[in-house]
């Protein structure tokens, strides 16, 4: 990394030597329950059950929350 100081505007030069892109099978519908499970573990929240389903033909992911006991 190089920096320039002196007359004129300051700038930072960043040189990238390699870039790796990891391809994933991202399913937007799975994001909410995944974050919920993470939050349960991270903050000690009471678990909430639900189901995540993936249609093997279309690849579509759906989820449903189970009702919480009152």
PQR file of N, CA, C, O and H, with PARSE charges and radii, in Angstrom:
ATOM      1  N   UNK A   1       0.858  -1.171   0.000 -0.4000 1.5000
ATOM      2  CA  UNK A   1       0.000   0.000   0.000 -0.0000 2.0000
ATOM      3  C   UNK A   1       0.898   1.225   0.000  0.5500 1.7000
ATOM      4  O   UNK A   1       1.876   1.309   0.742 -0.5500 1.4000
ATOM      5  N   UNK A   2       0.539   2.162  -0.846 -0.4000 1.5000
ATOM      6  CA  UNK A   2       1.283   3.416  -0.929 -0.0000 2.0000
ATOM      7  C   UNK A   2       0.358   4.579  -0.607  0.5500 1.7000
ATOM      8  O   UNK A   2      -0.822   4.568  -0.954 -0.5500 1.4000
ATOM      9  H   UNK A   2      -0.256   2.095  -1.449  0.4000 1.0000
ATOM     10  N   UNK A   3       0.909   5.572   0.057 -0.4000 1.5000
ATOM     11  CA  UNK A   3       0.143   6.793   0.296 -0.0000 2.0000
ATOM     12  C   UNK A   3       0.942   7.963  -0.236  0.5500 1.7000
ATOM     13  O   UNK A   3       2.172   7.934  -0.271 -0.5500 1.4000
ATOM     14  H   UNK A   3       1.869   5.581   0.339  0.4000 1.0000
ATOM     15  N   UNK A   4       0.229   8.982  -0.645 -0.4000 1.5000
ATOM     16  CA  UNK A   4       0.852  10.181  -1.183 -0.0000 2.0000
ATOM     17  C   UNK A   4       0.430  11.345  -0.311  0.5500 1.7000
ATOM     18  O   UNK A   4      -0.761  11.549  -0.075 -0.5500 1.4000
ATOM     19  H   UNK A   4      -0.770   9.005  -0.616  0.4000 1.0000
ATOM     20  N   UNK A   5       1.388  12.101   0.163 -0.4000 1.5000
ATOM     21  CA  UNK A   5       1.089  13.298   0.931 -0.0000 2.0000
ATOM     22  C   UNK A   5       1.921  14.422   0.370  0.5500 1.7000
ATOM     23  O   UNK A   5       3.078  14.233  -0.006 -0.5500 1.4000
ATOM     24  H   UNK A   5       2.355  11.935  -0.029  0.4000 1.0000
ATOM     25  N   UNK A   6       1.347  15.546   0.318 -0.4000 1.5000
ATOM     26  CA  UNK A   6       2.054  16.700  -0.216 -0.0000 2.0000
ATOM     27  C   UNK A   6       1.064  17.586  -0.930  0.5500 1.7000
ATOM     28  O   UNK A   6      -0.090  17.701  -0.517 -0.5500 1.4000
ATOM     29  H   UNK A   6       0.407  15.699   0.623  0.4000 1.0000
ATOM     30  N   UNK A   7       1.506  18.208  -1.990 -0.4000 1.5000
ATOM     31  CA  UNK A   7       0.640  19.102  -2.745 -0.0000 2.0000
ATOM     32  C   UNK A   7      -0.442  18.301  -3.453  0.5500 1.7000
ATOM     33  O   UNK A   7      -0.200  17.200  -3.949 -0.5500 1.4000
ATOM     34  H   UNK A   7       2.444  18.115  -2.325  0.4000 1.0000
ATOM     35  N   UNK A   8      -1.623  18.866  -3.491 -0.4000 1.5000
ATOM     36  CA  UNK A   8      -2.736  18.198  -4.168 -0.0000 2.0000
ATOM     37  C   UNK A   8      -3.453  17.231  -3.244  0.5500 1.7000
ATOM     38  O   UNK A   8      -3.122  17.125  -2.063 -0.5500 1.4000
ATOM     39  H   UNK A   8      -1.820  19.760  -3.088  0.4000 1.0000
ATOM     40  N   UNK A   9      -4.435  16.527  -3.785 -0.4000 1.5000
ATOM     41  CA  UNK A   9      -5.249  15.617  -2.960 -0.0000 2.0000
ATOM     42  C   UNK A   9      -4.441  14.397  -2.505  0.5500 1.7000
ATOM     43  O   UNK A   9      -3.548  13.924  -3.207 -0.5500 1.4000
ATOM     44  H   UNK A   9      -4.704  16.612  -4.744  0.4000 1.0000
ATOM     45  N   UNK A  10      -4.781  13.905  -1.312 -0.4000 1.5000
ATOM     46  CA  UNK A  10      -4.179  12.678  -0.798 -0.0000 2.0000
ATOM     47  C   UNK A  10      -4.929  11.483  -1.378  0.5500 1.7000
ATOM     48  O   UNK A  10      -6.111  11.593  -1.702 -0.5500 1.4000
ATOM     49  H   UNK A  10      -5.507  14.289  -0.741  0.4000 1.0000
ATOM     50  N   UNK A  11      -4.271  10.377  -1.508 -0.4000 1.5000
ATOM     51  CA  UNK A  11      -4.927   9.181  -2.007 -0.0000 2.0000
ATOM     52  C   UNK A  11      -4.267   7.955  -1.405  0.5500 1.7000
ATOM     53  O   UNK A  11      -3.155   8.020  -0.881 -0.5500 1.4000
ATOM     54  H   UNK A  11      -3.311  10.287  -1.245  0.4000 1.0000
ATOM     55  N   UNK A  12      -4.983   6.820  -1.492 -0.4000 1.5000
ATOM     56  CA  UNK A  12      -4.463   5.531  -1.070 -0.0000 2.0000
ATOM     57  C   UNK A  12      -4.505   4.628  -2.279  0.5500 1.7000
ATOM     58  O   UNK A  12      -5.534   4.554  -2.950 -0.5500 1.4000
ATOM     59  H   UNK A  12      -5.886   6.767  -1.918  0.4000 1.0000
ATOM     60  N   UNK A  13      -3.429   3.946  -2.575 -0.4000 1.5000
ATOM     61  CA  UNK A  13      -3.353   3.013  -3.688 -0.0000 2.0000
ATOM     62  C   UNK A  13      -3.392   1.607  -3.124  0.5500 1.7000
ATOM     63  O   UNK A  13      -2.555   1.237  -2.301 -0.5500 1.4000
ATOM     64  H   UNK A  13      -2.593   4.007  -2.030  0.4000 1.0000
ATOM     65  N   UNK A  14      -4.363   0.822  -3.566 -0.4000 1.5000
ATOM     66  CA  UNK A  14      -4.505  -0.564  -3.132 -0.0000 2.0000
ATOM     67  C   UNK A  14      -4.253  -1.451  -4.334  0.5500 1.7000
ATOM     68  O   UNK A  14      -4.878  -1.275  -5.381 -0.5500 1.4000
ATOM     69  H   UNK A  14      -5.044   1.122  -4.235  0.4000 1.0000
ATOM     70  N   UNK A  15      -3.343  -2.403  -4.194 -0.4000 1.5000
ATOM     71  CA  UNK A  15      -3.031  -3.336  -5.266 -0.0000 2.0000
ATOM     72  C   UNK A  15      -3.548  -4.711  -4.886  0.5500 1.7000
ATOM     73  O   UNK A  15      -3.224  -5.231  -3.818 -0.5500 1.4000
ATOM     74  H   UNK A  15      -2.836  -2.546  -3.344  0.4000 1.0000
ATOM     75  N   UNK A  16      -4.347  -5.294  -5.756 -0.4000 1.5000
ATOM     76  CA  UNK A  16      -4.890  -6.629  -5.526 -0.0000 2.0000
ATOM     77  C   UNK A  16      -4.076  -7.613  -6.348  0.5500 1.7000
ATOM     78  O   UNK A  16      -3.971  -7.485  -7.568 -0.5500 1.4000
ATOM     79  H   UNK A  16      -4.610  -4.872  -6.624  0.4000 1.0000
ATOM     80  N   UNK A  17      -3.500  -8.602  -5.665 -0.4000 1.5000
ATOM     81  CA  UNK A  17      -2.678  -9.601  -6.337 -0.0000 2.0000
ATOM     82  C   UNK A  17      -3.484 -10.822  -6.753  0.5500 1.7000
ATOM     83  O   UNK A  17      -3.104 -11.525  -7.690 -0.5500 1.4000
ATOM     84  H   UNK A  17      -3.586  -8.706  -4.674  0.4000 1.0000
ATOM     85  N   UNK A  18      -4.579 -11.079  -6.077 -0.4000 1.5000
ATOM     86  CA  UNK A  18      -5.414 -12.239  -6.411 -0.0000 2.0000
ATOM     87  C   UNK A  18      -6.835 -11.956  -5.949  0.5500 1.7000
ATOM     88  O   UNK A  18      -7.055 -11.237  -4.974 -0.5500 1.4000
ATOM     89  H   UNK A  18      -4.888 -10.508  -5.316  0.4000 1.0000
ATOM     90  N   UNK A  19      -7.783 -12.526  -6.656 -0.4000 1.5000
ATOM     91  CA  UNK A  19      -9.195 -12.383  -6.312 -0.0000 2.0000
ATOM     92  C   UNK A  19      -9.829 -13.753  -6.447  0.5500 1.7000
ATOM     93  O   UNK A  19      -9.755 -14.381  -7.503 -0.5500 1.4000
ATOM     94  H   UNK A  19      -7.604 -13.110  -7.447  0.4000 1.0000
ATOM     95  N   UNK A  20     -10.450 -14.212  -5.375 -0.4000 1.5000
ATOM     96  CA  UNK A  20     -11.099 -15.515  -5.398 -0.0000 2.0000
ATOM     97  C   UNK A  20     -12.593 -15.315  -5.201  0.5500 1.7000
ATOM     98  O   UNK A  20     -13.018 -14.667  -4.244 -0.5500 1.4000
ATOM     99  H   UNK A  20     -10.510 -13.702  -4.517  0.4000 1.0000
ATOM    100  N   UNK A  21     -13.371 -15.858  -6.086 -0.4000 1.5000
ATOM    101  CA  UNK A  21     -14.825 -15.773  -5.995 -0.0000 2.0000
ATOM    102  C   UNK A  21     -15.339 -17.180  -5.728  0.5500 1.7000
ATOM    103  O   UNK A  21     -15.096 -18.100  -6.508 -0.5500 1.4000
ATOM    104  H   UNK A  21     -13.026 -16.384  -6.864  0.4000 1.0000
ATOM    105  N   UNK A  22     -16.051 -17.337  -4.620 -0.4000 1.5000
ATOM    106  CA  UNK A  22     -16.592 -18.631  -4.247 -0.0000 2.0000
ATOM    107  C   UNK A  22     -18.046 -18.681  -4.707  0.5500 1.7000
ATOM    108  O   UNK A  22     -18.876 -17.885  -4.266 -0.5500 1.4000
ATOM    109  H   UNK A  22     -16.249 -16.589  -3.986  0.4000 1.0000
ATOM    110  N   UNK A  23     -18.340 -19.614  -5.589 -0.4000 1.5000
ATOM    111  CA  UNK A  23     -19.713 -19.765  -6.048 -0.0000 2.0000
ATOM    112  C   UNK A  23     -20.496 -20.566  -5.008  0.5500 1.7000
ATOM    113  O   UNK A  23     -20.017 -21.579  -4.497 -0.5500 1.4000
ATOM    114  H   UNK A  23     -17.666 -20.260  -5.947  0.4000 1.0000
ATOM    115  N   UNK A  24     -21.690 -20.102  -4.709 -0.4000 1.5000
ATOM    116  CA  UNK A  24     -22.534 -20.776  -3.726 -0.0000 2.0000
ATOM    117  C   UNK A  24     -23.927 -20.961  -4.295  0.5500 1.7000
ATOM    118  O   UNK A  24     -24.342 -20.263  -5.220 -0.5500 1.4000
ATOM    119  H   UNK A  24     -22.079 -19.279  -5.125  0.4000 1.0000
ATOM    120  N   UNK A  25     -24.624 -21.897  -3.731 -0.4000 1.5000
ATOM    121  CA  UNK A  25     -26.018 -22.130  -4.097 -0.0000 2.0000
ATOM    122  C   UNK A  25     -26.850 -21.365  -3.083  0.5500 1.7000
ATOM    123  O   UNK A  25     -27.342 -21.942  -2.113 -0.5500 1.4000
ATOM    124  H   UNK A  25     -24.287 -22.464  -2.979  0.4000 1.0000
ATOM    125  N   UNK A  26     -27.008 -20.066  -3.307 -0.4000 1.5000
ATOM    126  CA  UNK A  26     -27.681 -19.171  -2.368 -0.0000 2.0000
ATOM    127  C   UNK A  26     -29.183 -19.241  -2.554  0.5500 1.7000
ATOM    128  O   UNK A  26     -29.677 -19.133  -3.677 -0.5500 1.4000
ATOM    129  H   UNK A  26     -26.609 -19.598  -4.094  0.4000 1.0000
ATOM    130  N   UNK A  27     -29.907 -19.419  -1.474 -0.4000 1.5000
ATOM    131  CA  UNK A  27     -31.365 -19.442  -1.506 -0.0000 2.0000
ATOM    132  C   UNK A  27     -31.878 -18.343  -0.575  0.5500 1.7000
ATOM    133  O   UNK A  27     -31.755 -18.456   0.645 -0.5500 1.4000
ATOM    134  H   UNK A  27     -29.505 -19.506  -0.562  0.4000 1.0000
ATOM    135  N   UNK A  28     -32.443 -17.297  -1.136 -0.4000 1.5000
ATOM    136  CA  UNK A  28     -32.889 -16.149  -0.340 -0.0000 2.0000
ATOM    137  C   UNK A  28     -33.880 -16.541   0.748  0.5500 1.7000
ATOM    138  O   UNK A  28     -33.840 -15.998   1.852 -0.5500 1.4000
ATOM    139  H   UNK A  28     -32.543 -17.205  -2.127  0.4000 1.0000
ATOM    140  N   UNK A  29     -34.775 -17.489   0.439 -0.4000 1.5000
ATOM    141  CA  UNK A  29     -35.787 -17.893   1.414 -0.0000 2.0000
ATOM    142  C   UNK A  29     -35.174 -18.562   2.642  0.5500 1.7000
ATOM    143  O   UNK A  29     -35.805 -18.602   3.698 -0.5500 1.4000
ATOM    144  H   UNK A  29     -34.808 -17.930  -0.458  0.4000 1.0000
ATOM    145  N   UNK A  30     -33.969 -19.080   2.523 -0.4000 1.5000
ATOM    146  CA  UNK A  30     -33.320 -19.748   3.656 -0.0000 2.0000
ATOM    147  C   UNK A  30     -32.592 -18.765   4.559  0.5500 1.7000
ATOM    148  O   UNK A  30     -32.121 -19.154   5.628 -0.5500 1.4000
ATOM    149  H   UNK A  30     -33.456 -19.047   1.665  0.4000 1.0000
ATOM    150  N   UNK A  31     -32.486 -17.513   4.164 -0.4000 1.5000
ATOM    151  CA  UNK A  31     -31.719 -16.543   4.936 -0.0000 2.0000
ATOM    152  C   UNK A  31     -32.349 -16.245   6.299  0.5500 1.7000
ATOM    153  O   UNK A  31     -31.644 -16.247   7.309 -0.5500 1.4000
ATOM    154  H   UNK A  31     -32.868 -17.197   3.296  0.4000 1.0000
ATOM    155  N   UNK A  32     -33.645 -15.991   6.348 -0.4000 1.5000
ATOM    156  CA  UNK A  32     -34.300 -15.634   7.619 -0.0000 2.0000
ATOM    157  C   UNK A  32     -34.166 -16.732   8.669  0.5500 1.7000
ATOM    158  O   UNK A  32     -33.765 -16.436   9.795 -0.5500 1.4000
ATOM    159  H   UNK A  32     -34.218 -15.989   5.528  0.4000 1.0000
ATOM    160  N   UNK A  33     -34.485 -17.996   8.350 -0.4000 1.5000
ATOM    161  CA  UNK A  33     -34.323 -19.013   9.393 -0.0000 2.0000
ATOM    162  C   UNK A  33     -32.866 -19.253   9.769  0.5500 1.7000
ATOM    163  O   UNK A  33     -32.575 -19.618  10.908 -0.5500 1.4000
ATOM    164  H   UNK A  33     -34.811 -18.237   7.436  0.4000 1.0000
ATOM    165  N   UNK A  34     -31.963 -19.055   8.841 -0.4000 1.5000
ATOM    166  CA  UNK A  34     -30.542 -19.213   9.146 -0.0000 2.0000
ATOM    167  C   UNK A  34     -30.086 -18.148  10.128  0.5500 1.7000
ATOM    168  O   UNK A  34     -29.369 -18.453  11.082 -0.5500 1.4000
ATOM    169  H   UNK A  34     -32.199 -18.758   7.916  0.4000 1.0000
ATOM    170  N   UNK A  35     -30.491 -16.907   9.910 -0.4000 1.5000
ATOM    171  CA  UNK A  35     -30.151 -15.817  10.833 -0.0000 2.0000
ATOM    172  C   UNK A  35     -30.810 -16.053  12.189  0.5500 1.7000
ATOM    173  O   UNK A  35     -30.203 -15.782  13.225 -0.5500 1.4000
ATOM    174  H   UNK A  35     -31.073 -16.660   9.136  0.4000 1.0000
ATOM    175  N   UNK A  36     -32.048 -16.556  12.193 -0.4000 1.5000
ATOM    176  CA  UNK A  36     -32.742 -16.828  13.454 -0.0000 2.0000
ATOM    177  C   UNK A  36     -31.984 -17.867  14.274  0.5500 1.7000
ATOM    178  O   UNK A  36     -31.832 -17.707  15.485 -0.5500 1.4000
ATOM    179  H   UNK A  36     -32.541 -16.776  11.352  0.4000 1.0000
ATOM    180  N   UNK A  37     -31.503 -18.935  13.623 -0.4000 1.5000
ATOM    181  CA  UNK A  37     -30.748 -19.965  14.343 -0.0000 2.0000
ATOM    182  C   UNK A  37     -29.433 -19.403  14.875  0.5500 1.7000
ATOM    183  O   UNK A  37     -29.020 -19.723  15.990 -0.5500 1.4000
ATOM    184  H   UNK A  37     -31.626 -19.065  12.639  0.4000 1.0000
ATOM    185  N   UNK A  38     -28.778 -18.564  14.072 -0.4000 1.5000
ATOM    186  CA  UNK A  38     -27.543 -17.935  14.527 -0.0000 2.0000
ATOM    187  C   UNK A  38     -27.823 -17.064  15.754  0.5500 1.7000
ATOM    188  O   UNK A  38     -27.084 -17.121  16.737 -0.5500 1.4000
ATOM    189  H   UNK A  38     -29.113 -18.304  13.167  0.4000 1.0000
ATOM    190  N   UNK A  39     -28.891 -16.257  15.698 -0.4000 1.5000
ATOM    191  CA  UNK A  39     -29.223 -15.358  16.807 -0.0000 2.0000
ATOM    192  C   UNK A  39     -29.547 -16.142  18.075  0.5500 1.7000
ATOM    193  O   UNK A  39     -29.186 -15.718  19.173 -0.5500 1.4000
ATOM    194  H   UNK A  39     -29.491 -16.211  14.900  0.4000 1.0000
ATOM    195  N   UNK A  40     -30.229 -17.285  17.933 -0.4000 1.5000
ATOM    196  CA  UNK A  40     -30.519 -18.125  19.097 -0.0000 2.0000
ATOM    197  C   UNK A  40     -29.222 -18.525  19.793  0.5500 1.7000
ATOM    198  O   UNK A  40     -29.095 -18.412  21.012 -0.5500 1.4000
ATOM    199  H   UNK A  40     -30.523 -17.629  17.041  0.4000 1.0000
ATOM    200  N   UNK A  41     -28.260 -18.993  18.996 -0.4000 1.5000
ATOM    201  CA  UNK A  41     -26.986 -19.443  19.557 -0.0000 2.0000
ATOM    202  C   UNK A  41     -26.160 -18.273  20.096  0.5500 1.7000
ATOM    203  O   UNK A  41     -25.568 -18.374  21.171 -0.5500 1.4000
ATOM    204  H   UNK A  41     -28.364 -19.084  18.005  0.4000 1.0000
ATOM    205  N   UNK A  42     -26.120 -17.179  19.360 -0.4000 1.5000
ATOM    206  CA  UNK A  42     -25.275 -16.035  19.716 -0.0000 2.0000
ATOM    207  C   UNK A  42     -25.771 -15.295  20.956  0.5500 1.7000
ATOM    208  O   UNK A  42     -24.966 -14.862  21.780 -0.5500 1.4000
ATOM    209  H   UNK A  42     -26.601 -17.097  18.487  0.4000 1.0000
ATOM    210  N   UNK A  43     -27.092 -15.147  21.095 -0.4000 1.5000
ATOM    211  CA  UNK A  43     -27.653 -14.336  22.166 -0.0000 2.0000
ATOM    212  C   UNK A  43     -28.417 -15.139  23.208  0.5500 1.7000
ATOM    213  O   UNK A  43     -29.037 -14.562  24.101 -0.5500 1.4000
ATOM    214  H   UNK A  43     -27.746 -15.499  20.425  0.4000 1.0000
ATOM    215  N   UNK A  44     -28.381 -16.475  23.104 -0.4000 1.5000
ATOM    216  CA  UNK A  44     -29.051 -17.318  24.092 -0.0000 2.0000
ATOM    217  C   UNK A  44     -30.566 -17.220  24.047  0.5500 1.7000
ATOM    218  O   UNK A  44     -31.220 -17.366  25.079 -0.5500 1.4000
ATOM    219  H   UNK A  44     -27.877 -16.944  22.378  0.4000 1.0000
ATOM    220  N   UNK A  45     -31.132 -16.978  22.886 -0.4000 1.5000
ATOM    221  CA  UNK A  45     -32.586 -16.870  22.749 -0.0000 2.0000
ATOM    222  C   UNK A  45     -33.230 -18.248  22.797  0.5500 1.7000
ATOM    223  O   UNK A  45     -32.592 -19.257  22.496 -0.5500 1.4000
ATOM    224  H   UNK A  45     -30.600 -16.860  22.047  0.4000 1.0000
ATOM    225  N   UNK A  46     -34.497 -18.276  23.177 -0.4000 1.5000
ATOM    226  CA  UNK A  46     -35.230 -19.543  23.187 -0.0000 2.0000
ATOM    227  C   UNK A  46     -35.372 -20.049  21.755  0.5500 1.7000
ATOM    228  O   UNK A  46     -35.719 -19.282  20.856 -0.5500 1.4000
ATOM    229  H   UNK A  46     -35.015 -17.457  23.421  0.4000 1.0000
ATOM    230  N   UNK A  47     -35.108 -21.326  21.540 -0.4000 1.5000
ATOM    231  CA  UNK A  47     -35.211 -21.869  20.181 -0.0000 2.0000
ATOM    232  C   UNK A  47     -36.630 -21.781  19.637  0.5500 1.7000
ATOM    233  O   UNK A  47     -37.607 -21.919  20.374 -0.5500 1.4000
ATOM    234  H   UNK A  47     -34.826 -21.949  22.270  0.4000 1.0000
ATOM    235  N   UNK A  48     -36.718 -21.557  18.381 -0.4000 1.5000
ATOM    236  CA  UNK A  48     -38.007 -21.548  17.683 -0.0000 2.0000
ATOM    237  C   UNK A  48     -37.902 -22.563  16.559  0.5500 1.7000
ATOM    238  O   UNK A  48     -36.977 -22.513  15.749 -0.5500 1.4000
ATOM    239  H   UNK A  48     -35.924 -21.445  17.782  0.4000 1.0000
ATOM    240  N   UNK A  49     -38.843 -23.471  16.515 -0.4000 1.5000
ATOM    241  CA  UNK A  49     -38.737 -24.519  15.503 -0.0000 2.0000
ATOM    242  C   UNK A  49     -39.458 -24.121  14.225  0.5500 1.7000
ATOM    243  O   UNK A  49     -40.408 -23.338  14.231 -0.5500 1.4000
ATOM    244  H   UNK A  49     -39.595 -23.512  17.173  0.4000 1.0000
ATOM    245  N   UNK A  50     -38.987 -24.670  13.170 -0.4000 1.5000
ATOM    246  CA  UNK A  50     -39.568 -24.439  11.856 -0.0000 2.0000
ATOM    247  C   UNK A  50     -39.023 -25.470  10.892  0.5500 1.7000
ATOM    248  O   UNK A  50     -38.206 -26.316  11.257 -0.5500 1.4000
ATOM    249  H   UNK A  50     -38.215 -25.306  13.165  0.4000 1.0000
ATOM    250  N   UNK A  51     -39.476 -25.391   9.686 -0.4000 1.5000
ATOM    251  CA  UNK A  51     -39.030 -26.346   8.678 -0.0000 2.0000
ATOM    252  C   UNK A  51     -38.560 -25.611   7.436  0.5500 1.7000
ATOM    253  O   UNK A  51     -39.192 -24.658   6.980 -0.5500 1.4000
ATOM    254  H   UNK A  51     -40.140 -24.705   9.389  0.4000 1.0000
ATOM    255  N   UNK A  52     -37.446 -26.068   6.901 -0.4000 1.5000
ATOM    256  CA  UNK A  52     -36.926 -25.571   5.636 -0.0000 2.0000
ATOM    257  C   UNK A  52     -37.057 -26.709   4.637  0.5500 1.7000
ATOM    258  O   UNK A  52     -36.587 -27.821   4.879 -0.5500 1.4000
ATOM    259  H   UNK A  52     -36.933 -26.842   7.271  0.4000 1.0000
ATOM    260  N   UNK A  53     -37.689 -26.424   3.529 -0.4000 1.5000
ATOM    261  CA  UNK A  53     -37.900 -27.446   2.501 -0.0000 2.0000
ATOM    262  C   UNK A  53     -37.298 -26.974   1.188  0.5500 1.7000
ATOM    263  O   UNK A  53     -37.389 -25.798   0.835 -0.5500 1.4000
ATOM    264  H   UNK A  53     -38.071 -25.521   3.332  0.4000 1.0000
ATOM    265  N   UNK A  54     -36.682 -27.902   0.470 -0.4000 1.5000
ATOM    266  CA  UNK A  54     -36.127 -27.596  -0.845 -0.0000 2.0000
ATOM    267  C   UNK A  54     -36.700 -28.571  -1.852  0.5500 1.7000
ATOM    268  O   UNK A  54     -36.562 -29.785  -1.703 -0.5500 1.4000
ATOM    269  H   UNK A  54     -36.607 -28.857   0.757  0.4000 1.0000
ATOM    270  N   UNK A  55     -37.341 -28.039  -2.872 -0.4000 1.5000
ATOM    271  CA  UNK A  55     -37.914 -28.861  -3.938 -0.0000 2.0000
ATOM    272  C   UNK A  55     -36.766 -29.363  -4.812  0.5500 1.7000
ATOM    273  O   UNK A  55     -36.061 -28.565  -5.429 -0.5500 1.4000
ATOM    274  H   UNK A  55     -37.453 -27.052  -2.992  0.4000 1.0000
ATOM    275  N   UNK A  56     -36.577 -30.676  -4.865 -0.4000 1.5000
ATOM    276  CA  UNK A  56     -35.444 -31.235  -5.609 -0.0000 2.0000
ATOM    277  C   UNK A  56     -35.566 -31.024  -7.113  0.5500 1.7000
ATOM    278  O   UNK A  56     -34.560 -31.058  -7.822 -0.5500 1.4000
ATOM    279  H   UNK A  56     -37.149 -31.324  -4.363  0.4000 1.0000
ATOM    280  N   UNK A  57     -36.759 -30.811  -7.603 -0.4000 1.5000
ATOM    281  CA  UNK A  57     -36.953 -30.593  -9.036 -0.0000 2.0000
ATOM    282  C   UNK A  57     -36.640 -29.154  -9.438  0.5500 1.7000
ATOM    283  O   UNK A  57     -35.898 -28.916 -10.391 -0.5500 1.4000
ATOM    284  H   UNK A  57     -37.576 -30.784  -7.027  0.4000 1.0000
ATOM    285  N   UNK A  58     -37.212 -28.196  -8.704 -0.4000 1.5000
ATOM    286  CA  UNK A  58     -37.059 -26.787  -9.064 -0.0000 2.0000
ATOM    287  C   UNK A  58     -35.931 -26.094  -8.302  0.5500 1.7000
ATOM    288  O   UNK A  58     -35.429 -25.058  -8.739 -0.5500 1.4000
ATOM    289  H   UNK A  58     -37.814 -28.389  -7.930  0.4000 1.0000
ATOM    290  N   UNK A  59     -35.535 -26.661  -7.169 -0.4000 1.5000
ATOM    291  CA  UNK A  59     -34.522 -26.023  -6.336 -0.0000 2.0000
ATOM    292  C   UNK A  59     -35.096 -24.934  -5.443  0.5500 1.7000
ATOM    293  O   UNK A  59     -34.354 -24.300  -4.693 -0.5500 1.4000
ATOM    294  H   UNK A  59     -35.943 -27.502  -6.814  0.4000 1.0000
ATOM    295  N   UNK A  60     -36.395 -24.707  -5.507 -0.4000 1.5000
ATOM    296  CA  UNK A  60     -37.032 -23.661  -4.706 -0.0000 2.0000
ATOM    297  C   UNK A  60     -36.989 -24.023  -3.224  0.5500 1.7000
ATOM    298  O   UNK A  60     -37.275 -25.156  -2.839 -0.5500 1.4000
ATOM    299  H   UNK A  60     -36.999 -25.223  -6.115  0.4000 1.0000
ATOM    300  N   UNK A  61     -36.630 -23.047  -2.408 -0.4000 1.5000
ATOM    301  CA  UNK A  61     -36.557 -23.248  -0.967 -0.0000 2.0000
ATOM    302  C   UNK A  61     -37.691 -22.473  -0.301  0.5500 1.7000
ATOM    303  O   UNK A  61     -37.910 -21.300  -0.601 -0.5500 1.4000
ATOM    304  H   UNK A  61     -36.398 -22.127  -2.721  0.4000 1.0000
ATOM    305  N   UNK A  62     -38.405 -23.133   0.597 -0.4000 1.5000
ATOM    306  CA  UNK A  62     -39.461 -22.476   1.366 -0.0000 2.0000
ATOM    307  C   UNK A  62     -39.240 -22.809   2.839  0.5500 1.7000
ATOM    308  O   UNK A  62     -38.589 -23.800   3.169 -0.5500 1.4000
ATOM    309  H   UNK A  62     -38.227 -24.086   0.841  0.4000 1.0000
ATOM    310  N   UNK A  63     -39.782 -21.980   3.712 -0.4000 1.5000
ATOM    311  CA  UNK A  63     -39.701 -22.281   5.136 -0.0000 2.0000
ATOM    312  C   UNK A  63     -41.007 -21.917   5.796  0.5500 1.7000
ATOM    313  O   UNK A  63     -41.760 -21.075   5.307 -0.5500 1.4000
ATOM    314  H   UNK A  63     -40.310 -21.174   3.444  0.4000 1.0000
ATOM    315  N   UNK A  64     -41.263 -22.561   6.911 -0.4000 1.5000
ATOM    316  CA  UNK A  64     -42.449 -22.245   7.697 -0.0000 2.0000
ATOM    317  C   UNK A  64     -42.073 -22.330   9.173  0.5500 1.7000
ATOM    318  O   UNK A  64     -41.346 -23.232   9.591 -0.5500 1.4000
ATOM    319  H   UNK A  64     -40.651 -23.245   7.308  0.4000 1.0000
ATOM    320  N   UNK A  65     -42.576 -21.383   9.951 -0.4000 1.5000
ATOM    321  CA  UNK A  65     -42.331 -21.370  11.384 -0.0000 2.0000
ATOM    322  C   UNK A  65     -43.419 -22.146  12.074  0.5500 1.7000
ATOM    323  O   UNK A  65     -44.589 -22.041  11.707 -0.5500 1.4000
ATOM    324  H   UNK A  65     -43.166 -20.650   9.612  0.4000 1.0000
ATOM    325  N   UNK A  66     -43.048 -22.929  13.072 -0.4000 1.5000
ATOM    326  CA  UNK A  66     -44.054 -23.586  13.913 -0.0000 2.0000
ATOM    327  C   UNK A  66     -44.596 -22.550  14.877  0.5500 1.7000
ATOM    328  O   UNK A  66     -43.904 -21.595  15.231 -0.5500 1.4000
ATOM    329  H   UNK A  66     -42.097 -23.014  13.370  0.4000 1.0000
ATOM    330  N   UNK A  67     -45.818 -22.737  15.293 -0.4000 1.5000
ATOM    331  CA  UNK A  67     -46.416 -21.803  16.242 -0.0000 2.0000
ATOM    332  C   UNK A  67     -45.738 -21.941  17.597  0.5500 1.7000
ATOM    333  O   UNK A  67     -45.404 -23.044  18.028 -0.5500 1.4000
ATOM    334  H   UNK A  67     -46.380 -23.512  15.005  0.4000 1.0000
ATOM    335  N   UNK A  68     -45.539 -20.805  18.264 -0.4000 1.5000
ATOM    336  CA  UNK A  68     -44.963 -20.822  19.614 -0.0000 2.0000
ATOM    337  C   UNK A  68     -46.055 -21.153  20.604  0.5500 1.7000
ATOM    338  O   UNK A  68     -47.184 -20.681  20.467 -0.5500 1.4000
ATOM    339  H   UNK A  68     -45.811 -19.908  17.914  0.4000 1.0000
ATOM    340  N   UNK A  69     -45.730 -21.965  21.610 -0.4000 1.5000
ATOM    341  CA  UNK A  69     -46.730 -22.216  22.657 -0.0000 2.0000
ATOM    342  C   UNK A  69     -47.025 -20.926  23.432  0.5500 1.7000
ATOM    343  O   UNK A  69     -46.117 -20.134  23.684 -0.5500 1.4000
ATOM    344  H   UNK A  69     -44.813 -22.348  21.722  0.4000 1.0000
ATOM    345  N   UNK A  70     -48.247 -20.722  23.795 -0.4000 1.5000
ATOM    346  CA  UNK A  70     -48.665 -19.524  24.541 -0.0000 2.0000
ATOM    347  C   UNK A  70     -48.443 -19.717  26.012  0.5500 1.7000
ATOM    348  O   UNK A  70     -48.733 -18.819  26.803 -0.5500 1.4000
ATOM    349  H   UNK A  70     -48.985 -21.366  23.590  0.4000 1.0000
TER
END
